[in-house]
Amino acid sequence: MTLPRVRWAVIGIVIFAVFVALGLLGSHQPLALDTAIANALRGQWQRPAGEVASVVSAILGPALPVVFDTVLLIAAAVYWRRHERARAGVLIRVALVVVPCRLVSVVFKPVFVRERPRQYADLSYPSGHVVSAATTGFAAMLLCLWLAPRLLRWVAVVAVVATVLCAASRLVLGVHWPTDVLAAACIGAFLPLVMSVVLELRYA
């Protein structure tokens, strides 16, 4: 095992440990911070802020990775037809990085069984919307590392801002606790980190 692989393994373990710890800490009742922020935002989902949050949530939620992967696969097909197989291969592998993000809700919500701050369908932990935004952002950074390194800094800023906006929208809508969105950002980084190693997309 090379040093870079060990480094990525340690980072992944730490991120996943934080995710699990946040889930266990709030499994019986919301943390004080969760309750305080949820109470401060109570009812905002019925006001203009909630309307804005609904739009942000729709754009940066589960639809985002679908659109991202669709664009990548179309681009991959174009490059393949041009016989630029290496570039097409990178696009396909980056698209695969995003695929597991929709499994997070299916796998982990029944494990932690956390109720929403207000009456709402489905369980709360973690936020599938934030996982989608974070995973797509991470995948976009991987894409830049391989195909457009000069854009990496800007794409990283956009990815972080998009994830934060998505998290904020879910809090304003009153459908997640703060630890839900924080944990979602963690697992949204963990999944593509693991997938990038599996698919040999990591950078040393």
Secondary structure as GFF3:
##gff-version 3
##sequence-region A 1 204
A	DSSP	alpha_helix	3	25	.	.	.	ID=ss1
A	DSSP	alpha_helix	32	40	.	.	.	ID=ss2
A	DSSP	three_ten_helix	44	46	.	.	.	ID=ss3
A	DSSP	alpha_helix	48	60	.	.	.	ID=ss4
A	DSSP	alpha_helix	63	81	.	.	.	ID=ss5
A	DSSP	alpha_helix	85	98	.	.	.	ID=ss6
A	DSSP	three_ten_helix	99	102	.	.	.	ID=ss7
A	DSSP	alpha_helix	103	112	.	.	.	ID=ss8
A	DSSP	alpha_helix	128	147	.	.	.	ID=ss9
A	DSSP	three_ten_helix	149	151	.	.	.	ID=ss10
A	DSSP	alpha_helix	152	172	.	.	.	ID=ss11
A	DSSP	alpha_helix	178	198	.	.	.	ID=ss12
###
